[in-house]
């Protein structure tokens, strides 16, 4: 393919009410003022069920040639169901509620219409994208840069845990698109001189159910009061449609169309091979190592319930010669980004994660997901196993179920609507217990190193941060986009 011509966006910050995007449909009134997000029921909304079998090219969706070429350069040859259904609606200047899981291609579903609107009417501080976690915000920023490279789009990423001054400087350069976590965005709206979103044309709330799960509701209310109601298009994307998300829809969207690519909230993809081992709790580490040896050389995510377990297992696996790296809420932001980059680059093929990594992380190819600890909810289970078997590929999800987890596992199976394959414990026990001695030694080594980590917690250069003694207000604003575990 010949290289496409680059077209640079101007950096004129002026904006008028007759935006080219807004002219495509008659004006509509805001559904309601953003005073409460209390879970009230919403009015009926037009719905579109995505055709999961049909495939369309991006040109078929009405995107301009430059954007189609950018997609092709990134290897996007056919639109995913959420893209095929939502992009044409977005190009008609309608608000959208998109119900889609992680890995469905929803980021491009809202980024591409925004970029097309920027091509038609250039403006700085044109769009705002809100994300619940720092990692997801950075990933959305990366995709904007990749898809918008041909027009020189500028973006600023605002997240907690980082110095505000470089972010303020980035805002001073008048980016076209701002990607932010809600707490840090509100910090800048209140404290960064000259920063205003009063001319905003597009608002996107990605992983809206997660935004509300993390108690961002009151902050979202304040943000909605600081952006225009009229002439603004709003896209709300969520994995599930809870009463809180319904209420957020009423507070922020105008006459939206609902697009869904999931038949139910506990659906998993057909190419996902799910199974579990029913094992004694005291032998969990042994069986973990046994399973990892069965899948040696493949990429995998191991989910734990606590920060301590994620760190301990990572140390133990390293002692056994596995290439692993942990990611959890007690690592510094730079350490977390470094861990993700190592995993994406495949210099580490195992990521040991708490549920901070269960949603939204852009890891394109994961062969295996292991639930070392079962999650507390069926919804979280679906999000975890959704890290594999993506984009039409097959994948494996294995859960460790102990004598203490039986009731929880039955609830998960009930929510999924099917029985999951149970491995033959007696048939594989002898082979698994071969690793008992080496695992025991690695456990001792990990215990000693964990003791040192906790003693040095919070000191300069320490792996684990010290969260004790922090002001509650600061936690609620600056660190809400980082889960504790």
C-alpha positions as CSV (number, residue, x, y, z in Angstrom):
1,X,0.0,0.0,0.0
2,X,1.4,3.4,-0.9
3,X,1.9,5.7,2.1
4,X,-1.0,8.1,2.8
5,X,-0.6,11.8,2.9
6,X,-0.5,13.4,6.3
7,X,-2.7,16.3,7.1
8,X,-1.9,18.4,10.1
9,X,-4.6,19.8,12.3
10,X,-4.5,23.5,12.9
11,X,-4.2,24.5,16.6
12,X,-6.8,27.2,16.5
13,X,-8.7,26.9,19.7
14,X,-11.8,28.7,18.4
15,X,-15.1,26.8,18.2
16,X,-18.5,27.7,17.0
17,X,-21.9,26.2,17.7
18,X,-22.5,25.2,14.1
19,X,-19.9,22.4,14.3
20,X,-20.0,20.2,11.2
21,X,-20.8,17.2,13.2
22,X,-23.7,18.9,15.0
23,X,-25.3,20.0,11.7
24,X,-26.0,16.4,10.7
25,X,-29.0,15.9,12.9
26,X,-31.8,18.2,14.4
27,X,-31.1,19.7,17.8
28,X,-32.2,17.7,20.8
29,X,-32.6,18.6,24.4
30,X,-30.5,17.2,27.3
31,X,-32.2,14.3,29.0
32,X,-31.8,15.7,32.5
33,X,-29.5,17.8,34.6
34,X,-26.6,16.0,36.3
35,X,-27.8,16.5,39.8
36,X,-28.1,12.9,41.0
37,X,-26.6,9.5,40.0
38,X,-28.7,7.4,42.3
39,X,-29.8,4.5,40.1
40,X,-33.2,5.7,38.9
41,X,-34.7,3.9,36.0
42,X,-34.3,5.5,32.6
43,X,-36.8,6.1,29.8
44,X,-36.9,3.7,26.8
45,X,-34.0,3.9,24.5
46,X,-33.7,2.8,20.8
47,X,-31.7,-0.4,20.7
48,X,-29.5,-2.1,18.1
49,X,-28.4,-5.7,18.4
50,X,-25.1,-6.2,16.6
51,X,-24.9,-8.7,13.9
52,X,-22.1,-10.9,15.2
53,X,-21.7,-12.9,11.9
54,X,-21.6,-10.1,9.3
55,X,-18.3,-8.3,8.7
56,X,-18.0,-4.9,7.2
57,X,-15.0,-2.8,6.0
58,X,-14.4,0.6,7.6
59,X,-15.3,2.2,4.3
60,X,-18.7,0.6,4.4
61,X,-19.2,2.4,7.7
62,X,-18.8,5.8,6.2
63,X,-15.3,6.6,7.4
64,X,-13.1,8.9,5.2
65,X,-10.3,7.4,3.2
66,X,-7.6,8.7,5.5
67,X,-9.0,6.9,8.5
68,X,-9.6,3.7,6.6
69,X,-6.0,3.8,5.5
70,X,-4.8,4.4,9.1
71,X,-6.9,1.3,10.2
72,X,-5.3,-0.8,7.4
73,X,-1.8,0.3,8.5
74,X,-2.6,-0.9,12.0
75,X,-3.9,-4.2,10.7
76,X,-7.6,-3.4,11.2
77,X,-9.1,-5.0,8.0
78,X,-12.7,-5.6,9.1
79,X,-14.8,-3.8,11.7
80,X,-15.8,-5.7,14.9
81,X,-19.5,-6.0,15.7
82,X,-19.4,-3.0,18.1
83,X,-17.6,-0.9,15.5
84,X,-19.9,-1.9,12.7
85,X,-23.0,-1.0,14.7
86,X,-21.9,2.1,16.6
87,X,-19.7,4.0,14.0
88,X,-22.5,4.7,11.5
89,X,-24.8,5.9,14.3
90,X,-22.0,8.1,15.7
91,X,-21.6,9.6,12.2
92,X,-25.2,10.6,12.3
93,X,-24.5,12.7,15.4
94,X,-26.4,10.5,17.8
95,X,-25.5,9.8,21.4
96,X,-24.6,6.2,22.0
97,X,-24.8,3.6,24.8
98,X,-22.4,0.8,23.8
99,X,-22.6,-2.5,25.7
100,X,-19.5,-4.4,24.9
101,X,-16.8,-6.4,26.8
102,X,-13.1,-5.6,26.9
103,X,-11.4,-6.8,23.7
104,X,-14.4,-6.0,21.5
105,X,-12.7,-3.1,19.7
106,X,-14.8,-0.4,21.4
107,X,-11.9,2.1,21.7
108,X,-11.7,2.4,18.0
109,X,-15.5,2.6,17.9
110,X,-15.4,6.0,19.6
111,X,-12.0,7.3,18.6
112,X,-12.7,7.0,14.8
113,X,-15.8,9.2,14.8
114,X,-14.0,11.7,16.9
115,X,-11.1,11.9,14.5
116,X,-13.5,12.2,11.6
117,X,-15.3,15.1,13.3
118,X,-11.9,16.8,13.9
119,X,-11.1,16.5,10.2
120,X,-14.4,18.2,9.3
121,X,-14.1,21.0,11.9
122,X,-10.7,21.5,13.6
123,X,-10.7,22.6,17.2
124,X,-8.5,22.3,20.3
125,X,-9.9,20.8,23.5
126,X,-12.4,19.2,21.2
127,X,-13.0,15.9,23.0
128,X,-12.8,14.4,26.5
129,X,-12.5,10.7,27.2
130,X,-12.9,9.5,30.7
131,X,-11.5,6.1,31.9
132,X,-11.6,4.5,35.3
133,X,-8.0,3.5,35.6
134,X,-4.6,5.0,34.8
135,X,-3.6,2.1,32.6
136,X,-6.7,2.2,30.5
137,X,-6.3,6.0,30.1
138,X,-2.7,5.5,28.7
139,X,-3.9,2.8,26.4
140,X,-6.6,4.9,24.9
141,X,-4.1,7.7,24.5
142,X,-1.8,5.3,22.6
143,X,-4.6,4.3,20.2
144,X,-5.5,7.9,19.6
145,X,-1.9,8.6,18.6
146,X,-1.8,5.6,16.3
147,X,-5.1,6.2,14.5
148,X,-4.6,10.0,14.4
149,X,-1.0,10.0,13.3
150,X,-1.9,11.0,9.8
151,X,-3.4,14.3,10.9
152,X,-1.0,15.1,13.7
153,X,-3.6,14.9,16.4
154,X,-2.5,16.1,19.9
155,X,-3.7,14.5,23.0
156,X,-3.0,14.9,26.8
157,X,-3.4,12.1,29.3
158,X,-4.3,13.2,32.8
159,X,-4.1,10.5,35.6
160,X,-3.5,10.4,39.3
161,X,-0.2,9.5,40.9
162,X,1.8,11.7,38.5
163,X,3.1,15.2,38.9
164,X,0.4,17.7,37.8
165,X,2.9,20.3,36.4
166,X,3.9,18.3,33.2
167,X,0.2,17.6,32.7
168,X,-0.6,21.4,33.1
169,X,2.1,22.1,30.5
170,X,0.5,19.6,28.1
171,X,-2.9,21.3,28.6
172,X,-1.3,24.6,27.9
173,X,-0.3,23.4,24.4
174,X,-4.0,23.0,23.7
175,X,-4.4,19.3,22.8
176,X,-7.3,18.3,20.5
177,X,-8.3,15.3,22.8
178,X,-8.0,15.0,26.6
179,X,-7.9,11.4,28.1
180,X,-8.3,11.5,31.8
181,X,-9.4,9.7,35.0
182,X,-12.1,11.7,36.7
183,X,-10.3,12.7,39.9
184,X,-7.3,14.1,38.2
185,X,-9.4,15.9,35.5
186,X,-11.4,17.6,38.3
187,X,-8.1,18.6,39.9
188,X,-7.1,20.4,36.7
189,X,-10.5,22.0,36.2
190,X,-10.3,23.5,39.7
191,X,-6.6,24.4,39.8
192,X,-5.0,24.7,36.3
193,X,-5.2,28.3,35.1
194,X,-6.8,28.8,31.7
195,X,-8.0,25.2,31.4
196,X,-11.7,25.0,30.4
197,X,-13.8,22.5,28.6
198,X,-16.7,24.9,27.9
199,X,-16.3,24.4,24.1
200,X,-16.2,20.6,24.3
201,X,-17.8,18.8,21.4
202,X,-17.4,15.1,22.4
203,X,-17.6,13.3,25.8
204,X,-16.8,9.6,26.1
205,X,-17.2,7.6,29.3
206,X,-15.4,4.3,28.8
207,X,-16.0,1.4,31.2
208,X,-18.9,3.4,32.7
209,X,-19.9,0.6,35.1
210,X,-16.3,0.5,36.4
211,X,-16.3,4.3,36.8
212,X,-19.4,4.0,39.1
213,X,-18.1,0.9,40.9
214,X,-15.0,3.0,41.9
215,X,-17.4,5.6,43.4
216,X,-16.6,8.3,40.8
217,X,-20.3,9.3,40.7
218,X,-20.0,12.6,42.7
219,X,-16.9,13.6,40.7
220,X,-18.7,12.8,37.4
221,X,-21.5,15.1,38.5
222,X,-19.1,18.0,39.0
223,X,-17.4,17.3,35.6
224,X,-20.8,17.3,33.9
225,X,-21.5,20.8,35.4
226,X,-18.3,22.1,33.8
227,X,-18.9,21.0,30.2
228,X,-21.6,22.2,27.8
229,X,-24.9,20.4,27.4
230,X,-25.9,21.8,24.0
231,X,-24.0,20.8,20.9
232,X,-22.2,18.0,22.6
233,X,-22.2,14.4,21.5
234,X,-21.8,11.8,24.3
235,X,-20.8,8.1,24.1
236,X,-21.2,5.8,27.1
237,X,-19.5,2.4,26.9
238,X,-20.0,-0.3,29.5
239,X,-19.7,-4.0,29.9
240,X,-23.0,-4.1,31.9
241,X,-26.1,-2.0,32.2
242,X,-26.7,-1.5,35.9
243,X,-29.2,0.9,37.5
244,X,-26.3,3.3,38.2
245,X,-25.3,3.3,34.6
246,X,-28.9,3.9,33.6
247,X,-28.9,6.9,35.9
248,X,-25.7,8.2,34.4
249,X,-27.2,7.8,31.0
250,X,-30.1,10.0,32.0
251,X,-27.8,12.6,33.4
252,X,-25.5,12.9,30.5
253,X,-26.9,11.6,27.2
254,X,-29.5,13.0,24.9
255,X,-31.9,10.7,22.9
256,X,-29.3,7.9,22.8
257,X,-29.2,4.7,20.7
258,X,-28.2,1.6,22.6
259,X,-25.9,-0.8,20.8
260,X,-25.3,-4.2,22.3
261,X,-22.9,-7.0,21.3
262,X,-23.5,-9.3,24.3
263,X,-26.6,-11.5,24.8
264,X,-26.2,-11.4,28.5
265,X,-23.8,-9.9,31.1
266,X,-22.2,-13.3,32.0
267,X,-21.5,-14.4,28.4
268,X,-18.1,-15.8,27.5
269,X,-16.8,-16.4,24.0
270,X,-17.2,-19.8,22.3
271,X,-13.5,-20.3,21.7
272,X,-12.7,-20.0,25.4
273,X,-11.8,-23.3,27.0
274,X,-12.8,-23.1,30.7
275,X,-11.9,-25.7,33.3
276,X,-11.1,-25.9,37.0
277,X,-9.1,-28.0,39.5
278,X,-10.7,-29.0,42.8
279,X,-7.7,-29.1,45.1
280,X,-6.6,-28.8,48.8
281,X,-5.9,-25.2,49.7
282,X,-2.5,-26.1,51.1
283,X,-1.4,-27.4,47.7
284,X,-2.5,-24.4,45.6
285,X,1.1,-23.4,44.8
286,X,2.1,-26.9,43.7
287,X,-0.9,-27.1,41.3
288,X,-0.2,-23.7,40.0
289,X,3.4,-24.6,39.1
290,X,2.1,-27.9,37.6
291,X,-0.3,-26.1,35.3
292,X,2.3,-23.5,34.3
293,X,4.6,-26.3,33.3
294,X,1.9,-27.8,31.2
295,X,1.6,-24.5,29.3
296,X,5.3,-23.7,29.3
297,X,6.3,-20.9,27.0
298,X,2.8,-19.4,26.6
299,X,1.7,-16.0,27.8
300,X,-0.6,-15.9,30.8
301,X,-2.2,-13.8,33.5
302,X,-2.5,-15.2,37.0
303,X,-5.2,-13.4,39.1
304,X,-4.9,-13.2,42.8
305,X,-7.3,-11.6,45.4
306,X,-4.7,-9.6,47.3
307,X,-1.6,-7.5,46.7
308,X,0.4,-9.7,49.1
309,X,-0.4,-12.8,47.1
310,X,0.4,-11.2,43.7
311,X,3.8,-10.1,45.0
312,X,4.6,-13.4,46.8
313,X,3.6,-15.6,43.8
314,X,5.7,-13.5,41.5
315,X,8.8,-13.9,43.7
316,X,8.1,-17.6,44.1
317,X,7.8,-18.2,40.3
318,X,11.0,-16.2,39.7
319,X,12.8,-18.5,42.1
320,X,11.5,-21.5,40.1
321,X,12.8,-20.0,36.8
322,X,9.5,-18.6,35.4
323,X,9.6,-15.2,33.6
324,X,7.0,-13.3,35.6
325,X,6.2,-9.7,36.7
326,X,3.6,-8.5,39.2
327,X,1.1,-5.6,38.8
328,X,-1.0,-4.3,41.6
329,X,-2.1,-1.2,43.4
330,X,0.8,-0.9,45.8
331,X,3.4,-0.5,43.1
332,X,4.3,3.0,41.9
333,X,2.7,4.2,38.7
334,X,6.0,4.0,36.9
335,X,6.5,0.4,38.1
336,X,3.1,-0.6,36.9
337,X,3.7,0.8,33.5
338,X,7.1,-0.8,33.3
339,X,5.5,-4.2,34.2
340,X,2.9,-3.8,31.5
341,X,5.4,-2.9,28.9
342,X,7.6,-5.9,29.7
343,X,4.6,-8.2,29.4
344,X,3.5,-6.6,26.2
345,X,7.0,-6.9,24.7
346,X,7.1,-10.5,25.9
347,X,10.3,-10.1,27.8
348,X,8.1,-11.5,30.6
349,X,5.4,-14.0,29.7
350,X,3.5,-14.2,33.0
351,X,1.7,-11.3,34.6
352,X,0.7,-11.8,38.2
353,X,-2.2,-9.4,38.8
354,X,-4.9,-8.3,41.2
355,X,-8.2,-7.2,39.7
356,X,-6.6,-3.8,38.8
357,X,-5.7,-5.7,35.6
358,X,-9.0,-7.4,35.0
359,X,-10.6,-4.7,33.0
360,X,-9.4,-2.6,30.1
361,X,-5.8,-3.5,29.8
362,X,-4.7,-3.6,26.2
363,X,-2.8,-6.9,26.0
364,X,-3.5,-8.2,22.5
365,X,-2.5,-11.8,22.8
366,X,-2.8,-13.9,26.0
367,X,-2.9,-17.6,25.8
368,X,-3.9,-18.5,29.3
369,X,-5.7,-17.0,32.3
370,X,-5.4,-18.7,35.7
371,X,-7.7,-17.7,38.6
372,X,-5.3,-18.6,41.5
373,X,-7.9,-17.0,43.8
374,X,-11.6,-17.0,42.7
375,X,-13.1,-13.5,42.3
376,X,-15.9,-12.4,44.6
377,X,-18.4,-12.0,41.8
378,X,-19.4,-13.7,38.6
379,X,-19.1,-10.4,36.7
380,X,-15.4,-10.1,37.7
381,X,-14.8,-13.7,36.7
382,X,-16.1,-12.9,33.2
383,X,-13.9,-9.8,33.0
384,X,-10.9,-11.8,34.1
385,X,-11.3,-14.7,31.6
386,X,-12.1,-12.1,28.9
387,X,-8.3,-11.4,28.8
388,X,-7.9,-14.5,26.6
389,X,-9.7,-15.8,23.5
390,X,-10.0,-12.4,22.0
391,X,-10.4,-11.2,18.4
392,X,-11.5,-14.6,17.3
393,X,-8.5,-16.5,18.8
394,X,-8.8,-19.5,21.1
395,X,-7.8,-19.3,24.8
396,X,-7.7,-21.2,28.0
397,X,-9.0,-20.2,31.5
398,X,-8.2,-22.4,34.5
399,X,-9.5,-21.8,38.0
400,X,-8.1,-23.1,41.3
401,X,-11.0,-24.2,43.5
402,X,-10.3,-25.3,47.0
403,X,-12.5,-26.7,49.7
404,X,-13.3,-23.2,50.9
405,X,-14.5,-22.0,47.4
406,X,-17.1,-24.6,46.5
407,X,-20.1,-22.4,47.2
408,X,-18.6,-19.4,45.3
409,X,-17.7,-21.6,42.3
410,X,-21.2,-23.0,42.1
411,X,-22.5,-19.4,42.0
412,X,-20.2,-18.6,39.1
413,X,-21.3,-21.7,37.2
414,X,-24.9,-20.8,37.8
415,X,-24.3,-17.3,36.4
416,X,-22.6,-18.7,33.4
417,X,-25.5,-21.1,32.8
418,X,-23.3,-24.1,32.4
419,X,-21.1,-26.7,34.1
420,X,-17.3,-26.1,33.7
421,X,-15.0,-29.0,33.0
422,X,-13.5,-30.5,36.2
423,X,-10.0,-31.9,35.8
424,X,-9.2,-35.3,37.1
425,X,-7.5,-34.5,40.4
426,X,-6.7,-38.1,41.3
427,X,-5.4,-38.9,37.8
428,X,-3.0,-35.9,37.8
429,X,-2.1,-35.8,41.5
430,X,1.0,-37.9,41.2
431,X,2.4,-35.9,38.3
432,X,1.7,-32.6,40.1
433,X,3.3,-33.6,43.4
434,X,6.6,-34.1,41.6
435,X,7.0,-30.3,42.1
436,X,6.3,-30.3,45.9
437,X,10.0,-30.1,47.0
438,X,11.0,-27.4,44.6
439,X,7.9,-25.3,45.3
440,X,8.5,-25.7,49.1
441,X,12.0,-24.2,48.7
442,X,10.7,-21.4,46.5
443,X,7.9,-20.6,49.1
444,X,10.5,-20.2,51.8
445,X,12.5,-17.8,49.6
446,X,9.4,-15.8,48.8
447,X,8.4,-15.6,52.5
448,X,11.8,-14.1,53.4
449,X,11.8,-11.6,50.6
450,X,8.2,-10.5,51.4
451,X,9.3,-9.9,55.0
452,X,12.0,-7.6,53.7
453,X,9.6,-5.8,51.3
454,X,7.2,-5.1,54.1
455,X,9.9,-3.8,56.5
456,X,11.1,-1.4,53.8
457,X,7.7,-0.4,52.6
458,X,7.5,3.3,51.9
459,X,11.2,3.9,52.0
460,X,13.0,5.5,49.1
461,X,13.5,3.0,46.3
462,X,11.2,0.5,48.0
463,X,9.0,-1.8,45.8
464,X,5.9,-1.4,47.9
465,X,4.5,2.1,48.7
466,X,3.4,3.1,52.1
467,X,-0.3,4.0,52.1
468,X,-0.7,4.5,55.9
469,X,-1.3,8.0,57.2
470,X,-2.4,9.5,53.9
471,X,-5.2,12.1,54.0
472,X,-8.6,10.6,53.1
473,X,-9.4,13.5,50.8
474,X,-6.3,13.1,48.8
475,X,-7.0,9.4,48.4
476,X,-10.5,10.1,47.2
477,X,-9.3,12.4,44.5
478,X,-5.7,11.6,43.4
479,X,-5.7,7.8,43.9
480,X,-9.3,6.7,43.1
481,X,-8.0,5.7,39.6
482,X,-5.7,3.2,41.3
483,X,-7.3,0.2,43.1
484,X,-5.7,-0.9,46.3
485,X,-5.7,-4.4,45.2
